[in-house]
Amino acid sequence: MDESTLQQAEQVLGYRFKNRELLEQTLTHASVSDSRLGSNERLEFLGDAILGQVICEMIFERYPKLLEGEMTKIKSSAVSRRTCAMIASSLGLDELLFLGKGMQSSDSLPSSLAAAVLESVIAGLHIDGGPEESRRFIVAHFRMVIERAARSGHQQNFKSVLQQHAQKLTQETPVYRVLDEKGPDHAKAFKIAVEMNGQRFEPAWGQSKKQAEQEAALNALTDLGVIESDDEGEPTVVGANDDSDLHQN
């Protein structure tokens, strides 16, 4: 990995790493590493835990009158793969990720890869700069996310919404087709499309079949006009009055 990439990453993160090898590891995907221990997988694991703790603390401090169930819904939305991928992409971290040739050949990378690199750099900041550095980064980029999640009050389950929409219109169950797979067994990504009523909708990539199905369902709902994006790019069910239909199971 060249020095210019590392410098760009530091500029995005707002932090100068003392351990340059650690920074490089945060940006190294398993598909290009000789050993999984040399990739960012372990850092992703740690970063996920750090992100969850800081988000919980932020919600606990910001909303002193909320009960556990309400705080859990906000946290689930704030730390979701979709949210992490959105933040990583907005910072350009996904473009700095060091990938194997098989992953590079894909027309569009799975959003889960962007989410993973965000978690790994959070761990890198924590190890190299201490808890205050990782918290600074998380607070800066997740404060508005938490406030939006608190306003919406739910985490959307797009497969559930599509299932209910299909039953109301045609009584037909949406079918999810795996169109392609890429990457090694330990870091495989899936391309899935929804078929319904004789129509195939735009496919989506995901690091798991479940995640790809959710993204594919969102594509279908968007194409059907059931879901629109608000001013901040967040998907919203048009005319939805009952949040219970949207809770993530």
C-alpha positions in Angstrom: 0.0 0.0 0.0 1.5 3.3 -1.1 2.2 6.2 1.3 -0.3 8.5 -0.4 -3.2 6.2 0.4 -2.2 6.1 4.0 -1.9 9.9 4.1 -5.3 10.3 2.5 -6.8 7.9 5.1 -5.2 10.0 7.9 -6.7 13.1 6.4 -10.1 11.6 6.3 -9.8 10.3 9.9 -8.4 13.5 11.2 -5.6 11.6 13.0 -1.9 10.9 12.4 -1.0 7.3 13.2 2.1 6.5 15.1 1.9 2.9 14.0 1.7 3.0 10.2 1.5 -0.8 9.9 -1.6 -0.7 12.0 -3.2 1.9 9.7 -2.4 -0.2 6.7 -3.9 -3.3 8.3 -7.2 -1.4 8.9 -7.5 -0.9 5.2 -6.5 -4.5 4.1 -9.3 -6.8 3.1 -9.0 -10.6 3.6 -9.1 -11.2 -0.2 -5.7 -9.6 -0.6 -3.9 -10.8 2.6 -1.7 -13.9 2.7 -3.2 -14.7 6.1 -6.6 -13.7 7.5 -4.6 -12.5 10.6 -3.0 -9.9 8.4 -6.3 -8.5 7.2 -8.6 -6.1 9.0 -11.0 -8.8 10.2 -9.8 -8.9 13.8 -9.9 -5.1 13.9 -13.4 -5.1 12.5 -14.4 -7.3 15.4 -13.0 -4.9 17.9 -14.2 -1.8 16.2 -17.8 -3.2 16.1 -17.7 -3.6 19.9 -16.2 -0.1 20.5 -18.8 1.5 18.2 -21.6 -0.3 20.0 -20.3 0.8 23.4 -19.9 4.5 22.5 -23.2 4.6 20.7 -24.9 3.2 23.8 -23.3 5.8 26.0 -24.3 8.5 23.6 -27.9 7.4 23.6 -28.0 6.9 27.4 -26.6 10.4 28.0 -28.7 12.1 25.2 -32.1 10.6 26.1 -32.4 10.2 29.9 -36.1 9.4 29.7 -36.0 6.6 27.2 -36.5 3.0 28.4 -34.2 0.1 27.3 -36.4 -1.1 24.4 -36.5 2.4 22.9 -32.8 2.8 23.3 -32.1 -0.6 21.7 -34.1 0.4 18.6 -32.1 3.6 18.2 -28.8 1.7 18.7 -29.8 -1.0 16.2 -30.4 1.6 13.5 -27.3 3.6 14.3 -24.9 0.7 14.1 -26.5 -1.1 11.2 -24.5 -2.2 8.2 -26.4 0.3 6.1 -25.5 3.2 8.3 -21.9 2.3 8.7 -21.5 1.8 5.0 -23.2 5.2 4.3 -20.7 7.0 6.6 -17.7 5.1 5.3 -18.7 5.9 1.7 -19.3 9.6 2.5 -15.7 9.7 3.9 -14.3 7.8 0.9 -12.9 5.0 3.1 -14.3 2.4 0.8 -12.2 3.8 -2.0 -9.1 3.4 0.1 -9.7 -0.3 0.9 -7.0 -2.7 -0.4 -8.8 -5.5 -2.2 -7.9 -8.6 -4.1 -8.3 -8.7 -7.9 -11.4 -10.8 -7.7 -13.2 -8.2 -5.6 -11.8 -5.3 -7.7 -13.4 -6.7 -10.8 -16.9 -6.2 -9.5 -18.9 -3.4 -11.0 -20.1 -2.3 -7.6 -18.6 -3.4 -4.3 -20.9 -4.7 -1.5 -21.8 -2.0 1.0 -20.9 -4.4 3.7 -17.2 -3.9 2.8 -17.5 -0.2 3.4 -19.2 -0.9 6.8 -16.3 -3.3 7.7 -13.6 -0.8 7.0 -15.3 1.8 9.1 -15.3 -0.5 12.0 -11.7 -1.5 11.5 -10.4 2.1 11.4 -12.4 2.8 14.6 -10.4 0.0 16.2 -7.2 1.4 14.7 -7.9 4.8 16.2 -8.7 3.2 19.6 -5.4 1.2 19.6 -3.1 3.9 18.3 -4.7 7.0 19.9 -6.6 5.6 22.9 -10.3 5.5 23.7 -10.7 9.3 23.5 -9.6 9.2 19.8 -12.1 6.5 18.7 -14.8 8.3 20.7 -14.0 11.6 19.0 -14.4 10.0 15.6 -17.7 8.2 16.5 -19.3 11.2 18.1 -18.4 13.4 15.1 -19.9 11.1 12.6 -22.8 9.4 14.4 -24.4 12.2 16.4 -26.8 13.1 13.6 -27.5 9.4 12.8 -28.6 8.9 16.4 -30.9 11.9 16.3 -32.5 10.7 13.0 -33.0 7.2 14.5 -34.6 8.6 17.6 -37.0 10.6 15.5 -38.0 7.7 13.3 -38.3 5.3 16.2 -37.7 2.1 14.1 -35.2 0.1 12.1 -36.6 -0.7 8.7 -36.9 -4.4 7.6 -37.3 -4.0 3.8 -38.0 -7.7 3.2 -40.9 -7.5 5.5 -42.3 -4.4 3.9 -41.9 -6.0 0.4 -43.6 -9.2 1.6 -46.6 -7.2 2.9 -46.8 -5.1 -0.2 -46.7 -8.2 -2.4 -49.5 -9.9 -0.4 -51.7 -6.9 -0.6 -51.3 -6.5 -4.4 -50.9 -10.0 -5.9 -50.8 -12.6 -3.0 -47.5 -13.6 -4.5 -44.4 -14.2 -2.4 -41.2 -12.4 -3.6 -38.4 -14.7 -4.7 -34.7 -13.9 -4.1 -32.3 -15.2 -6.7 -28.5 -15.5 -6.2 -27.0 -14.1 -9.4 -23.3 -14.1 -8.6 -20.8 -14.8 -5.8 -17.3 -13.3 -5.4 -14.4 -13.6 -3.0 -12.9 -16.5 -1.0 -15.0 -18.7 1.2 -14.2 -16.7 4.4 -15.1 -13.4 2.8 -17.7 -14.2 0.2 -20.1 -11.6 -1.2 -23.4 -12.3 -2.9 -25.3 -10.6 -5.7 -29.1 -11.1 -5.3 -32.2 -9.9 -7.1 -35.9 -10.0 -6.3 -38.3 -11.5 -8.7 -42.0 -10.8 -8.3 -45.1 -11.0 -10.5 -42.9 -11.8 -13.5 -40.5 -8.9 -12.9 -36.9 -8.9 -11.8 -35.7 -5.8 -10.0 -32.3 -4.3 -9.7 -29.9 -6.7 -7.9 -27.7 -5.8 -4.9 -24.5 -7.0 -3.4 -24.0 -8.0 0.2 -21.4 -9.7 2.4 -24.1 -12.2 3.5 -27.1 -13.5 1.7 -29.4 -11.9 4.4 -27.8 -8.5 3.9 -27.9 -8.7 0.1 -31.6 -9.7 0.2 -32.4 -6.7 2.3 -30.7 -4.4 -0.2 -32.4 -6.1 -3.1 -35.8 -5.7 -1.4 -35.0 -2.0 -0.9 -34.3 -1.7 -4.7 -37.6 -3.3 -5.5 -39.5 -1.1 -3.1 -37.9 2.0 -4.5 -38.7 0.9 -8.0 -42.3 0.2 -7.0 -42.6 3.7 -5.4 -43.2 2.2 -2.0 -40.1 3.7 -0.5 -38.6 7.2 -1.2 -35.4 8.8 0.2 -35.8 11.8 2.5 -33.7 15.0 2.3 -30.9 13.2 4.2 -30.9 10.1 1.9 -32.7 7.9 4.5 -35.3 5.5 3.0 -38.8 6.2 4.1 -42.0 4.1 3.4 -44.4 6.3 1.6 -47.6 6.8 3.5 -46.6 4.4 6.3 -48.7 5.0 9.4 -47.8 1.9 11.4 -44.2 1.5 12.4 -44.8 -2.0 13.6 -44.6 -3.2 10.0 -41.0 -1.9 9.8 -39.4 -3.3 12.9 -36.3 -5.4 12.2 -36.8 -9.0 13.3 
